[in-house]
């Protein structure tokens, strides 16, 4: 989520996270970022993947963020995985869900596979252009 939060900042044109000579990115694929409702415009195609039951990086906040987007800028897509919690793609949590700082983390095989397929399809869609 920390990396996804930084990725969302980089993808948003309202945030000058890049400095001269820094690497540039063609697309952003973000697993459970901290979505903040606002009207920022993304400057690269952006895929946001989050679990419906994520109590750390809220699907509700991501939906609110998307609802406030104007449609300007690059394509942006949100996929919410029903029943999935924070860390749904961390296989190390399989059979070992845990609580960290009061937040629930659990592996979800269906969400993990679906998110991987969504990421591959998103890359295929945008990287061939």
Phi, psi and omega in degrees: 000324177297315178296322179292325178296316177295318178300320178295322177296317179294320182291335183277127183291343179282358183240119181271066184281347182259142176249162180305133180086356180285159177298149175246159184237144179271323180216165175232129174239115191240115175272120179040067174283167172276095182284133177240118179305135180174171185263017181301150180251134177276145182256004175216153177306132188228129177245124179249125182241124184212151177272142180299326183261017179290115181262006178256309177243098193291126173297324178300316179293323178293320177296318179297318178300314181294323181296332181271353179292145183274345185095351177285159178087202183281168179295143179221133184227139177242130172238125179249127183262116182302136176078349185279144178251179177300139180083017186302342180257006179270099184299336177297343177271355180302130181062006180221055176300153182213169175244132180228122182054030179087000180255149184265132178237134180202141175283142177225105186301316181297315179294320179301310181294318179296318180294319177299315179295321178296319179295316179298314179297320180296316177298316180298320180295317189260338183276346179273356183278000000 
